Amino acid sequence: MRIQTAIAVIALSCAPLLSARADDAAVARGKYLATIGGCQDCHTPGHFLGKPDMTRVLGGSEVGFDIPGLGTFYGPNLTPDKATGLGNWSDAQVVTALQTGVRPDGRVLAPSMPWRALAVMTKGDVTALVAYLRSLPPVDNKVPGPFGANETPTSFVMKITPPGAK
Ligand code: HEC
């Protein structure tokens, strides 16, 4: 075998290995960003009840945010589950929601979701964050709501109440 051919064969056989390593690096970076970004707090079952269920990490919260005049919003399931998570969203749709607050159906996410802060993320970081979300085990969990300002939420709610309110 000529030396050039040998080098080409070695390079080709290493390519899948190298790209697998790049994927692993992106997922690890994404996990790091999700951890410091607090995504788990608002999107993991049990977190606000003092007992986060890390076997269903980012599987959706049962505690909603009451936004005065707007309604009550629960941190949705971010795992790749098709029926109840982000499984049917394209990567581009997830990035748009994270960085502009706009969901595929056109609704703008409630301000509890810190998309205005995430808008400053670099392309590399937001790509890594999405790679991490895609790597999660799918969790079958549809969060309640969202509920309009005049609707009655069916699960726990964090609420802002004026001083002296009962
Ligand atoms: C302070 C709580 C909070 C934090 C922190 C937070 N989110 Fe959210 N997020 C929410 C809530 C509440 C919603 C639902 C808002 C709505 O329906 O209008 C939401 C919605 C989303 C959506 C849209 C999903 C859908 O089905 O509509 C995505 C994607 C998302 N968050 C990803 C993230 C990621 C990734 C992070 C971490 C970088 C994060 N969120 C941090 C509360 C939070």
Backbone and ligand atoms as CSV (ligand in chain L), in Angstrom:
chain,resi,resn,atom,element,x,y,z
A,1,MET,N,N,0.850,-1.200,0.000
A,1,MET,CA,C,0.000,0.000,0.000
A,1,MET,C,C,0.887,1.253,0.000
A,2,ARG,N,N,0.575,2.184,-0.900
A,2,ARG,CA,C,1.359,3.413,-0.891
A,2,ARG,C,C,1.041,4.204,0.384
A,3,ILE,N,N,2.033,4.976,0.778
A,3,ILE,CA,C,1.868,5.679,2.075
A,3,ILE,C,C,0.660,6.630,2.057
A,4,GLN,N,N,0.442,7.335,0.867
A,4,GLN,CA,C,-0.701,8.256,0.792
A,4,GLN,C,C,-2.021,7.502,0.982
A,5,THR,N,N,-2.087,6.309,0.343
A,5,THR,CA,C,-3.310,5.510,0.458
A,5,THR,C,C,-3.521,5.102,1.914
A,6,ALA,N,N,-2.412,4.686,2.544
A,6,ALA,CA,C,-2.516,4.250,3.941
A,6,ALA,C,C,-3.025,5.395,4.816
A,7,ILE,N,N,-2.490,6.600,4.581
A,7,ILE,CA,C,-2.922,7.756,5.389
A,7,ILE,C,C,-4.415,8.031,5.151
A,8,ALA,N,N,-4.812,7.950,3.860
A,8,ALA,CA,C,-6.217,8.215,3.531
A,8,ALA,C,C,-7.114,7.191,4.227
A,9,VAL,N,N,-6.710,5.922,4.235
A,9,VAL,CA,C,-7.524,4.868,4.857
A,9,VAL,C,C,-7.656,5.138,6.361
A,10,ILE,N,N,-6.527,5.493,6.980
A,10,ILE,CA,C,-6.561,5.766,8.432
A,10,ILE,C,C,-7.468,6.972,8.718
A,11,ALA,N,N,-7.323,8.042,7.891
A,11,ALA,CA,C,-8.114,9.256,8.124
A,11,ALA,C,C,-9.600,8.944,7.985
A,12,LEU,N,N,-9.947,8.161,6.950
A,12,LEU,CA,C,-11.362,7.854,6.721
A,12,LEU,C,C,-11.938,7.018,7.854
A,13,SER,N,N,-11.134,6.049,8.341
A,13,SER,CA,C,-11.677,5.185,9.382
A,13,SER,C,C,-11.777,5.924,10.712
A,14,CYS,N,N,-11.031,7.020,10.870
A,14,CYS,CA,C,-11.118,7.796,12.118
A,14,CYS,C,C,-12.250,8.820,12.072
A,15,ALA,N,N,-12.736,9.165,10.865
A,15,ALA,CA,C,-13.700,10.267,10.747
A,15,ALA,C,C,-14.943,10.065,11.613
A,16,PRO,N,N,-15.590,8.886,11.569
A,16,PRO,CA,C,-16.780,8.726,12.418
A,16,PRO,C,C,-16.456,8.879,13.900
A,17,LEU,N,N,-15.270,8.403,14.272
A,17,LEU,CA,C,-14.824,8.492,15.653
A,17,LEU,C,C,-14.678,9.950,16.075
A,18,LEU,N,N,-14.063,10.741,15.180
A,18,LEU,CA,C,-13.844,12.156,15.493
A,18,LEU,C,C,-15.170,12.887,15.587
A,19,SER,N,N,-16.132,12.598,14.678
A,19,SER,CA,C,-17.388,13.333,14.732
A,19,SER,C,C,-18.196,12.878,15.948
A,20,ALA,N,N,-18.074,11.613,16.341
A,20,ALA,CA,C,-18.746,11.152,17.558
A,20,ALA,C,C,-18.192,11.906,18.760
A,21,ARG,N,N,-16.859,12.122,18.725
A,21,ARG,CA,C,-16.252,12.846,19.841
A,21,ARG,C,C,-16.720,14.306,19.857
A,22,ALA,N,N,-16.885,14.909,18.662
A,22,ALA,CA,C,-17.380,16.291,18.581
A,22,ALA,C,C,-18.805,16.353,19.127
A,23,ASP,N,N,-19.649,15.345,18.799
A,23,ASP,CA,C,-21.027,15.314,19.309
A,23,ASP,C,C,-21.027,15.223,20.834
A,24,ASP,N,N,-20.172,14.331,21.369
A,24,ASP,CA,C,-20.075,14.181,22.820
A,24,ASP,C,C,-19.693,15.507,23.472
A,25,ALA,N,N,-18.748,16.208,22.840
A,25,ALA,CA,C,-18.291,17.488,23.389
A,25,ALA,C,C,-19.430,18.502,23.386
A,26,ALA,N,N,-20.239,18.505,22.303
A,26,ALA,CA,C,-21.368,19.450,22.220
A,26,ALA,C,C,-22.395,19.127,23.305
A,27,VAL,N,N,-22.689,17.836,23.503
A,27,VAL,CA,C,-23.675,17.444,24.515
A,27,VAL,C,C,-23.180,17.845,25.914
A,28,ALA,N,N,-21.879,17.635,26.164
A,28,ALA,CA,C,-21.322,17.991,27.475
A,28,ALA,C,C,-21.383,19.507,27.700
A,29,ARG,N,N,-21.068,20.256,26.667
A,29,ARG,CA,C,-21.147,21.724,26.754
A,29,ARG,C,C,-22.607,22.151,26.994
A,30,GLY,N,N,-23.532,21.505,26.262
A,30,GLY,CA,C,-24.955,21.820,26.408
A,30,GLY,C,C,-25.461,21.509,27.802
A,31,LYS,N,N,-24.993,20.404,28.374
A,31,LYS,CA,C,-25.418,20.030,29.729
A,31,LYS,C,C,-24.923,21.074,30.736
A,32,TYR,N,N,-23.683,21.497,30.527
A,32,TYR,CA,C,-23.097,22.536,31.384
A,32,TYR,C,C,-23.929,23.827,31.300
A,33,LEU,N,N,-24.281,24.228,30.080
A,33,LEU,CA,C,-25.053,25.463,29.893
A,33,LEU,C,C,-26.454,25.326,30.511
A,34,ALA,N,N,-27.061,24.142,30.353
A,34,ALA,CA,C,-28.402,23.922,30.921
A,34,ALA,C,C,-28.336,23.981,32.447
A,35,THR,N,N,-27.233,23.493,33.005
A,35,THR,CA,C,-27.087,23.482,34.459
A,35,THR,C,C,-26.937,24.902,35.000
A,36,ILE,N,N,-26.028,25.679,34.401
A,36,ILE,CA,C,-25.848,27.044,34.925
A,36,ILE,C,C,-27.001,27.950,34.495
A,37,GLY,N,N,-27.714,27.575,33.415
A,37,GLY,CA,C,-28.843,28.383,32.942
A,37,GLY,C,C,-30.109,28.135,33.741
A,38,GLY,N,N,-30.061,27.204,34.695
A,38,GLY,CA,C,-31.225,26.971,35.552
A,38,GLY,C,C,-32.383,26.269,34.861
A,39,CYS,N,N,-32.157,25.724,33.673
A,39,CYS,CA,C,-33.256,25.068,32.934
A,39,CYS,C,C,-33.920,23.994,33.795
A,40,GLN,N,N,-33.112,23.255,34.554
A,40,GLN,CA,C,-33.652,22.143,35.357
A,40,GLN,C,C,-34.648,22.646,36.396
A,41,ASP,N,N,-34.382,23.822,36.956
A,41,ASP,CA,C,-35.257,24.329,38.014
A,41,ASP,C,C,-36.704,24.389,37.531
A,42,CYS,N,N,-36.905,25.010,36.420
A,42,CYS,CA,C,-38.270,25.279,35.956
A,42,CYS,C,C,-38.830,24.177,35.074
A,43,HIS,N,N,-38.002,23.255,34.632
A,43,HIS,CA,C,-38.462,22.252,33.653
A,43,HIS,C,C,-38.353,20.815,34.158
A,44,THR,N,N,-37.980,20.607,35.450
A,44,THR,CA,C,-37.857,19.228,35.961
A,44,THR,C,C,-38.942,18.968,37.003
A,45,PRO,N,N,-39.644,17.828,36.895
A,45,PRO,CA,C,-40.694,17.538,37.874
A,45,PRO,C,C,-40.125,17.513,39.294
A,46,GLY,N,N,-40.884,18.044,40.219
A,46,GLY,CA,C,-40.492,17.974,41.625
A,46,GLY,C,C,-39.565,19.085,42.091
A,47,HIS,N,N,-38.919,19.803,41.173
A,47,HIS,CA,C,-37.911,20.779,41.608
A,47,HIS,C,C,-38.478,21.784,42.609
A,48,PHE,N,N,-39.618,22.388,42.268
A,48,PHE,CA,C,-40.170,23.432,43.147
A,48,PHE,C,C,-40.884,22.841,44.361
A,49,LEU,N,N,-41.008,21.506,44.396
A,49,LEU,CA,C,-41.592,20.859,45.568
A,49,LEU,C,C,-40.476,20.353,46.482
A,50,GLY,N,N,-39.228,20.718,46.140
A,50,GLY,CA,C,-38.089,20.381,46.991
A,50,GLY,C,C,-37.481,19.015,46.709
A,51,LYS,N,N,-37.992,18.300,45.691
A,51,LYS,CA,C,-37.513,16.945,45.390
A,51,LYS,C,C,-37.426,16.749,43.884
A,52,PRO,N,N,-36.410,17.343,43.242
A,52,PRO,CA,C,-36.328,17.175,41.786
A,52,PRO,C,C,-36.181,15.705,41.403
A,53,ASP,N,N,-36.955,15.262,40.429
A,53,ASP,CA,C,-36.886,13.881,39.954
A,53,ASP,C,C,-35.905,13.830,38.786
A,54,MET,N,N,-34.611,13.582,39.115
A,54,MET,CA,C,-33.581,13.633,38.089
A,54,MET,C,C,-33.638,12.443,37.127
A,55,THR,N,N,-34.468,11.429,37.436
A,55,THR,CA,C,-34.654,10.358,36.444
A,55,THR,C,C,-35.531,10.863,35.294
A,56,ARG,N,N,-36.212,11.981,35.537
A,56,ARG,CA,C,-37.046,12.571,34.479
A,56,ARG,C,C,-36.595,14.022,34.233
A,57,VAL,N,N,-35.251,14.207,34.220
A,57,VAL,CA,C,-34.701,15.563,34.115
A,57,VAL,C,C,-35.248,16.274,32.868
A,58,LEU,N,N,-35.680,17.516,33.081
A,58,LEU,CA,C,-36.247,18.376,32.035
A,58,LEU,C,C,-37.539,17.805,31.437
A,59,GLY,N,N,-38.193,16.918,32.220
A,59,GLY,CA,C,-39.431,16.290,31.748
A,59,GLY,C,C,-40.687,17.108,31.990
A,60,GLY,N,N,-40.536,18.364,32.456
A,60,GLY,CA,C,-41.704,19.238,32.633
A,60,GLY,C,C,-42.068,19.408,34.096
A,61,SER,N,N,-42.515,20.616,34.454
A,61,SER,CA,C,-42.805,20.965,35.850
A,61,SER,C,C,-44.297,20.904,36.151
A,62,GLU,N,N,-44.616,20.532,37.402
A,62,GLU,CA,C,-46.011,20.546,37.831
A,62,GLU,C,C,-46.337,21.827,38.591
A,63,VAL,N,N,-45.364,22.762,38.645
A,63,VAL,CA,C,-45.600,24.040,39.322
A,63,VAL,C,C,-45.534,25.164,38.277
A,64,GLY,N,N,-46.629,25.918,38.183
A,64,GLY,CA,C,-46.713,26.963,37.173
A,64,GLY,C,C,-46.443,28.340,37.736
A,65,PHE,N,N,-46.134,29.273,36.840
A,65,PHE,CA,C,-45.942,30.676,37.216
A,65,PHE,C,C,-47.202,31.442,36.857
A,66,ASP,N,N,-47.776,32.114,37.852
A,66,ASP,CA,C,-48.920,32.986,37.585
A,66,ASP,C,C,-48.365,34.364,37.219
A,67,ILE,N,N,-48.620,34.790,36.003
A,67,ILE,CA,C,-48.176,36.119,35.570
A,67,ILE,C,C,-49.409,37.013,35.564
A,68,PRO,N,N,-49.427,38.056,36.442
A,68,PRO,CA,C,-50.637,38.874,36.565
A,68,PRO,C,C,-51.125,39.378,35.197
A,69,GLY,N,N,-52.406,39.128,34.939
A,69,GLY,CA,C,-53.023,39.605,33.711
A,69,GLY,C,C,-52.751,38.743,32.487
A,70,LEU,N,N,-51.852,37.777,32.595
A,70,LEU,CA,C,-51.467,36.993,31.413
A,70,LEU,C,C,-51.939,35.542,31.527
A,71,GLY,N,N,-51.755,34.961,32.710
A,71,GLY,CA,C,-52.152,33.564,32.874
A,71,GLY,C,C,-51.139,32.780,33.676
A,72,THR,N,N,-51.255,31.453,33.631
A,72,THR,CA,C,-50.361,30.565,34.403
A,72,THR,C,C,-49.655,29.614,33.444
A,73,PHE,N,N,-48.316,29.543,33.586
A,73,PHE,CA,C,-47.476,28.835,32.614
A,73,PHE,C,C,-46.555,27.852,33.322
A,74,TYR,N,N,-46.551,26.620,32.851
A,74,TYR,CA,C,-45.749,25.531,33.420
A,74,TYR,C,C,-44.557,25.275,32.515
A,75,GLY,N,N,-43.370,25.113,33.097
A,75,GLY,CA,C,-42.175,24.804,32.304
A,75,GLY,C,C,-42.393,23.491,31.563
A,76,PRO,N,N,-42.501,23.538,30.228
A,76,PRO,CA,C,-42.865,22.328,29.488
A,76,PRO,C,C,-41.768,21.266,29.481
A,77,ASN,N,N,-42.167,20.089,29.015
A,77,ASN,CA,C,-41.285,18.942,28.820
A,77,ASN,C,C,-40.332,19.255,27.657
A,78,LEU,N,N,-39.020,19.257,27.932
A,78,LEU,CA,C,-38.028,19.588,26.893
A,78,LEU,C,C,-37.358,18.342,26.317
A,79,THR,N,N,-37.790,17.152,26.753
A,79,THR,CA,C,-37.147,15.914,26.259
A,79,THR,C,C,-37.670,15.607,24.849
A,80,PRO,N,N,-37.000,14.667,24.145
A,80,PRO,CA,C,-37.414,14.383,22.756
A,80,PRO,C,C,-38.699,13.574,22.615
A,81,ASP,N,N,-39.508,13.439,23.663
A,81,ASP,CA,C,-40.775,12.710,23.520
A,81,ASP,C,C,-41.641,13.400,22.451
A,82,LYS,N,N,-42.166,12.612,21.522
A,82,LYS,CA,C,-42.882,13.212,20.387
A,82,LYS,C,C,-44.244,13.765,20.773
A,83,ALA,N,N,-44.965,13.063,21.651
A,83,ALA,CA,C,-46.324,13.487,21.976
A,83,ALA,C,C,-46.345,14.632,22.991
A,84,THR,N,N,-45.404,14.642,23.949
A,84,THR,CA,C,-45.519,15.606,25.052
A,84,THR,C,C,-44.279,16.499,25.200
A,85,GLY,N,N,-43.216,16.229,24.433
A,85,GLY,CA,C,-41.983,17.025,24.548
A,85,GLY,C,C,-41.674,17.751,23.254
A,86,LEU,N,N,-40.366,17.884,22.975
A,86,LEU,CA,C,-39.943,18.648,21.792
A,86,LEU,C,C,-39.613,17.741,20.604
A,87,GLY,N,N,-40.054,16.458,20.670
A,87,GLY,CA,C,-39.704,15.488,19.635
A,87,GLY,C,C,-40.122,15.870,18.227
A,88,ASN,N,N,-41.209,16.628,18.108
A,88,ASN,CA,C,-41.655,17.009,16.759
A,88,ASN,C,C,-41.195,18.399,16.348
A,89,TRP,N,N,-40.401,19.054,17.200
A,89,TRP,CA,C,-39.869,20.368,16.828
A,89,TRP,C,C,-38.544,20.155,16.090
A,90,SER,N,N,-38.283,20.959,15.056
A,90,SER,CA,C,-36.963,20.900,14.417
A,90,SER,C,C,-35.963,21.621,15.317
A,91,ASP,N,N,-34.676,21.355,15.093
A,91,ASP,CA,C,-33.646,22.065,15.869
A,91,ASP,C,C,-33.819,23.577,15.714
A,92,ALA,N,N,-34.120,24.006,14.471
A,92,ALA,CA,C,-34.265,25.445,14.206
A,92,ALA,C,C,-35.426,26.030,15.016
A,93,GLN,N,N,-36.517,25.253,15.156
A,93,GLN,CA,C,-37.666,25.752,15.932
A,93,GLN,C,C,-37.311,25.893,17.414
A,94,VAL,N,N,-36.489,24.959,17.925
A,94,VAL,CA,C,-36.076,25.060,19.330
A,94,VAL,C,C,-35.196,26.298,19.505
A,95,VAL,N,N,-34.260,26.511,18.576
A,95,VAL,CA,C,-33.370,27.670,18.665
A,95,VAL,C,C,-34.193,28.968,18.615
A,96,THR,N,N,-35.185,29.024,17.730
A,96,THR,CA,C,-36.030,30.230,17.620
A,96,THR,C,C,-36.764,30.492,18.938
A,97,ALA,N,N,-37.303,29.427,19.541
A,97,ALA,CA,C,-38.007,29.598,20.819
A,97,ALA,C,C,-37.038,30.080,21.892
A,98,LEU,N,N,-35.838,29.495,21.919
A,98,LEU,CA,C,-34.864,29.857,22.957
A,98,LEU,C,C,-34.383,31.297,22.804
A,99,GLN,N,N,-34.248,31.766,21.577
A,99,GLN,CA,C,-33.579,33.054,21.379
A,99,GLN,C,C,-34.507,34.203,20.962
A,100,THR,N,N,-35.761,33.876,20.553
A,100,THR,CA,C,-36.702,34.958,20.234
A,100,THR,C,C,-38.004,34.806,21.012
A,101,GLY,N,N,-38.158,33.678,21.728
A,101,GLY,CA,C,-39.369,33.450,22.512
A,101,GLY,C,C,-40.559,33.008,21.682
A,102,VAL,N,N,-40.392,32.821,20.374
A,102,VAL,CA,C,-41.538,32.476,19.527
A,102,VAL,C,C,-41.616,30.963,19.319
A,103,ARG,N,N,-42.768,30.374,19.709
A,103,ARG,CA,C,-43.011,28.935,19.502
A,103,ARG,C,C,-43.401,28.675,18.051
A,104,PRO,N,N,-43.344,27.424,17.615
A,104,PRO,CA,C,-43.736,27.112,16.233
A,104,PRO,C,C,-45.166,27.572,15.909
A,105,ASP,N,N,-46.063,27.599,16.915
A,105,ASP,CA,C,-47.446,28.042,16.646
A,105,ASP,C,C,-47.582,29.563,16.700
A,106,GLY,N,N,-46.480,30.278,16.876
A,106,GLY,CA,C,-46.501,31.740,16.822
A,106,GLY,C,C,-46.685,32.407,18.176
A,107,ARG,N,N,-47.075,31.642,19.203
A,107,ARG,CA,C,-47.283,32.242,20.524
A,107,ARG,C,C,-45.935,32.639,21.130
A,108,VAL,N,N,-45.902,33.829,21.761
A,108,VAL,CA,C,-44.666,34.278,22.406
A,108,VAL,C,C,-44.658,33.761,23.845
A,109,LEU,N,N,-43.540,33.170,24.263
A,109,LEU,CA,C,-43.451,32.549,25.585
A,109,LEU,C,C,-43.568,33.584,26.696
A,110,ALA,N,N,-44.211,33.192,27.779
A,110,ALA,CA,C,-44.390,34.051,28.954
A,110,ALA,C,C,-43.015,34.458,29.500
A,111,PRO,N,N,-42.955,35.620,30.161
A,111,PRO,CA,C,-41.656,36.153,30.598
A,111,PRO,C,C,-40.930,35.313,31.652
A,112,SER,N,N,-41.593,34.336,32.283
A,112,SER,CA,C,-40.848,33.471,33.225
A,112,SER,C,C,-39.754,32.716,32.482
A,113,MET,N,N,-39.992,32.395,31.232
A,113,MET,CA,C,-38.984,31.716,30.423
A,113,MET,C,C,-37.966,32.769,29.968
A,114,PRO,N,N,-36.690,32.635,30.416
A,114,PRO,CA,C,-35.726,33.740,30.206
A,114,PRO,C,C,-35.141,33.799,28.792
A,115,TRP,N,N,-36.012,33.807,27.763
A,115,TRP,CA,C,-35.467,33.796,26.393
A,115,TRP,C,C,-34.751,35.102,26.052
A,116,ARG,N,N,-35.131,36.197,26.705
A,116,ARG,CA,C,-34.429,37.462,26.407
A,116,ARG,C,C,-32.956,37.366,26.788
A,117,ALA,N,N,-32.679,36.625,27.867
A,117,ALA,CA,C,-31.286,36.427,28.280
A,117,ALA,C,C,-30.589,35.438,27.341
A,118,LEU,N,N,-31.333,34.394,26.931
A,118,LEU,CA,C,-30.733,33.368,26.075
A,118,LEU,C,C,-30.454,33.914,24.671
A,119,ALA,N,N,-31.103,35.042,24.317
A,119,ALA,CA,C,-30.904,35.640,22.990
A,119,ALA,C,C,-29.446,36.020,22.748
A,120,VAL,N,N,-28.678,36.241,23.808
A,120,VAL,CA,C,-27.273,36.655,23.626
A,120,VAL,C,C,-26.325,35.451,23.490
A,121,MET,N,N,-26.855,34.232,23.582
A,121,MET,CA,C,-25.981,33.058,23.449
A,121,MET,C,C,-25.364,33.003,22.060
A,122,THR,N,N,-24.115,32.513,21.996
A,122,THR,CA,C,-23.468,32.349,20.691
A,122,THR,C,C,-24.122,31.176,19.960
A,123,LYS,N,N,-23.919,31.140,18.640
A,123,LYS,CA,C,-24.482,30.065,17.821
A,123,LYS,C,C,-23.954,28.705,18.305
A,124,GLY,N,N,-22.657,28.667,18.637
A,124,GLY,CA,C,-22.061,27.408,19.102
A,124,GLY,C,C,-22.715,26.936,20.386
A,125,ASP,N,N,-22.974,27.863,21.304
A,125,ASP,CA,C,-23.574,27.485,22.583
A,125,ASP,C,C,-25.019,27.027,22.421
A,126,VAL,N,N,-25.787,27.747,21.610
A,126,VAL,CA,C,-27.197,27.360,21.478
A,126,VAL,C,C,-27.301,26.023,20.736
A,127,THR,N,N,-26.389,25.780,19.801
A,127,THR,CA,C,-26.351,24.485,19.097
A,127,THR,C,C,-26.029,23.368,20.085
A,128,ALA,N,N,-25.089,23.624,21.001
A,128,ALA,CA,C,-24.719,22.634,22.011
A,128,ALA,C,C,-25.891,22.372,22.966
A,129,LEU,N,N,-26.592,23.434,23.343
A,129,LEU,CA,C,-27.736,23.290,24.245
A,129,LEU,C,C,-28.797,22.392,23.602
A,130,VAL,N,N,-29.067,22.617,22.314
A,130,VAL,CA,C,-30.059,21.792,21.610
A,130,VAL,C,C,-29.547,20.343,21.510
A,131,ALA,N,N,-28.249,20.161,21.245
A,131,ALA,CA,C,-27.681,18.798,21.166
A,131,ALA,C,C,-27.900,18.072,22.493
A,132,TYR,N,N,-27.743,18.791,23.608
A,132,TYR,CA,C,-27.971,18.182,24.926
A,132,TYR,C,C,-29.444,17.792,25.096
A,133,LEU,N,N,-30.363,18.711,24.743
A,133,LEU,CA,C,-31.793,18.394,24.882
A,133,LEU,C,C,-32.136,17.150,24.063
A,134,ARG,N,N,-31.532,17.034,22.866
A,134,ARG,CA,C,-31.804,15.886,21.983
A,134,ARG,C,C,-31.251,14.583,22.556
A,135,SER,N,N,-30.257,14.687,23.451
A,135,SER,CA,C,-29.614,13.487,23.997
A,135,SER,C,C,-30.377,12.920,25.197
A,136,LEU,N,N,-31.388,13.667,25.685
A,136,LEU,CA,C,-32.093,13.239,26.901
A,136,LEU,C,C,-32.994,12.038,26.617
A,137,PRO,N,N,-33.178,11.168,27.613
A,137,PRO,CA,C,-34.166,10.107,27.422
A,137,PRO,C,C,-35.561,10.732,27.341
A,138,PRO,N,N,-36.388,10.303,26.382
A,138,PRO,CA,C,-37.729,10.890,26.269
A,138,PRO,C,C,-38.565,10.596,27.510
A,139,VAL,N,N,-39.261,11.608,27.991
A,139,VAL,CA,C,-40.141,11.459,29.161
A,139,VAL,C,C,-41.569,11.721,28.682
A,140,ASP,N,N,-42.483,10.814,29.047
A,140,ASP,CA,C,-43.885,10.982,28.651
A,140,ASP,C,C,-44.584,11.802,29.740
A,141,ASN,N,N,-44.690,13.093,29.533
A,141,ASN,CA,C,-45.314,13.953,30.546
A,141,ASN,C,C,-45.783,15.249,29.906
A,142,LYS,N,N,-47.091,15.393,29.806
A,142,LYS,CA,C,-47.662,16.631,29.263
A,142,LYS,C,C,-47.940,17.561,30.433
A,143,VAL,N,N,-47.298,18.745,30.438
A,143,VAL,CA,C,-47.545,19.660,31.561
A,143,VAL,C,C,-48.922,20.303,31.387
A,144,PRO,N,N,-49.514,20.753,32.506
A,144,PRO,CA,C,-50.824,21.396,32.400
A,144,PRO,C,C,-50.727,22.751,31.691
A,145,GLY,N,N,-51.873,23.259,31.244
A,145,GLY,CA,C,-51.949,24.611,30.675
A,145,GLY,C,C,-51.382,24.714,29.275
A,146,PRO,N,N,-51.016,25.956,28.879
A,146,PRO,CA,C,-51.111,27.173,29.681
A,146,PRO,C,C,-52.560,27.601,29.912
A,147,PHE,N,N,-52.761,28.263,31.048
A,147,PHE,CA,C,-54.083,28.744,31.414
A,147,PHE,C,C,-54.161,30.252,31.223
A,148,GLY,N,N,-55.281,30.724,30.689
A,148,GLY,CA,C,-55.495,32.162,30.545
A,148,GLY,C,C,-55.741,32.797,31.899
A,149,ALA,N,N,-55.692,34.143,31.936
A,149,ALA,CA,C,-55.828,34.878,33.198
A,149,ALA,C,C,-57.138,34.561,33.911
A,150,ASN,N,N,-58.184,34.184,33.149
A,150,ASN,CA,C,-59.478,33.917,33.786
A,150,ASN,C,C,-59.752,32.430,33.982
A,151,GLU,N,N,-58.777,31.597,33.669
A,151,GLU,CA,C,-58.978,30.153,33.833
A,151,GLU,C,C,-58.425,29.681,35.178
A,152,THR,N,N,-58.906,28.514,35.630
A,152,THR,CA,C,-58.436,27.966,36.904
A,152,THR,C,C,-57.381,26.892,36.647
A,153,PRO,N,N,-56.138,27.121,37.114
A,153,PRO,CA,C,-55.079,26.130,36.894
A,153,PRO,C,C,-55.390,24.819,37.607
A,154,THR,N,N,-54.951,23.714,37.027
A,154,THR,CA,C,-55.260,22.394,37.577
A,154,THR,C,C,-54.105,21.814,38.396
A,155,SER,N,N,-52.989,22.592,38.545
A,155,SER,CA,C,-51.859,22.088,39.327
A,155,SER,C,C,-51.291,23.237,40.166
A,156,PHE,N,N,-50.166,22.981,40.853
A,156,PHE,CA,C,-49.566,23.991,41.747
A,156,PHE,C,C,-49.244,25.294,41.004
A,157,VAL,N,N,-49.298,26.409,41.762
A,157,VAL,CA,C,-49.054,27.717,41.152
A,157,VAL,C,C,-48.171,28.565,42.061
A,158,MET,N,N,-47.189,29.240,41.481
A,158,MET,CA,C,-46.453,30.288,42.211
A,158,MET,C,C,-47.072,31.607,41.812
A,159,LYS,N,N,-47.416,32.384,42.832
A,159,LYS,CA,C,-48.245,33.557,42.593
A,159,LYS,C,C,-47.659,34.802,43.256
A,160,ILE,N,N,-47.822,35.936,42.618
A,160,ILE,CA,C,-47.430,37.200,43.237
A,160,ILE,C,C,-48.681,37.792,43.878
A,161,THR,N,N,-48.614,38.008,45.199
A,161,THR,CA,C,-49.792,38.568,45.861
A,161,THR,C,C,-49.430,39.905,46.489
A,162,PRO,N,N,-50.348,40.869,46.465
A,162,PRO,CA,C,-50.056,42.181,47.049
A,162,PRO,C,C,-49.875,42.073,48.559
A,163,PRO,N,N,-49.154,43.031,49.169
A,163,PRO,CA,C,-48.944,42.995,50.625
A,163,PRO,C,C,-50.300,42.967,51.347
A,164,GLY,N,N,-50.389,42.146,52.380
A,164,GLY,CA,C,-51.611,42.105,53.182
A,164,GLY,C,C,-52.679,41.173,52.633
A,165,ALA,N,N,-52.457,40.610,51.409
A,165,ALA,CA,C,-53.469,39.722,50.838
A,165,ALA,C,C,-53.546,38.444,51.647
A,166,LYS,N,N,-54.746,37.894,51.763
A,166,LYS,CA,C,-54.928,36.645,52.525
A,166,LYS,C,C,-54.607,35.453,51.631
L,1,HEC,C1,C,-37.556,30.648,35.687
L,1,HEC,C2,C,-38.078,29.478,35.030
L,1,HEC,C3,C,-37.466,29.012,33.712
L,1,HEC,C4,C,-36.128,28.843,33.416
L,1,HEC,C5,C,-34.925,29.158,34.281
L,1,HEC,C6,C,-36.094,28.288,32.081
L,1,HEC,N1,N,-37.360,28.143,31.588
L,1,HEC,FE1,FE,-37.868,27.426,29.735
L,1,HEC,N2,N,-39.807,27.881,30.117
L,1,HEC,C7,C,-40.332,28.268,31.339
L,1,HEC,C8,C,-41.776,28.373,31.242
L,1,HEC,C9,C,-42.721,28.757,32.373
L,1,HEC,C10,C,-42.102,28.074,29.915
L,1,HEC,C11,C,-43.505,28.074,29.288
L,1,HEC,C12,C,-43.863,29.502,28.913
L,1,HEC,C13,C,-45.131,29.591,28.099
L,1,HEC,O1,O,-45.775,28.550,27.844
L,1,HEC,O2,O,-45.483,30.717,27.709
L,1,HEC,C14,C,-40.844,27.756,29.224
L,1,HEC,C15,C,-40.747,27.384,27.894
L,1,HEC,C16,C,-39.601,26.882,27.291
L,1,HEC,C17,C,-39.530,26.359,25.944
L,1,HEC,C18,C,-40.684,26.269,24.971
L,1,HEC,C19,C,-41.254,24.871,25.066
L,1,HEC,C20,C,-42.685,24.740,24.677
L,1,HEC,O3,O,-43.167,23.565,24.627
L,1,HEC,O4,O,-43.373,25.746,24.468
L,1,HEC,C21,C,-38.241,25.920,25.750
L,1,HEC,C22,C,-37.676,25.271,24.485
L,1,HEC,C23,C,-37.520,26.191,26.972
L,1,HEC,N3,N,-38.383,26.781,27.886
L,1,HEC,C24,C,-36.199,25.865,27.193
L,1,HEC,C25,C,-35.449,26.283,28.308
L,1,HEC,C26,C,-34.032,26.080,28.447
L,1,HEC,C27,C,-33.141,25.314,27.474
L,1,HEC,C28,C,-33.671,26.693,29.616
L,1,HEC,C29,C,-32.295,26.857,30.213
L,1,HEC,C30,C,-31.302,27.545,29.401
L,1,HEC,C31,C,-34.878,27.251,30.209
L,1,HEC,N4,N,-35.934,26.964,29.390
L,1,HEC,C32,C,-34.924,27.931,31.419
L,1,HEC,C33,C,-39.607,28.531,32.473
L,1,HEC,C34,C,-38.220,28.560,32.556
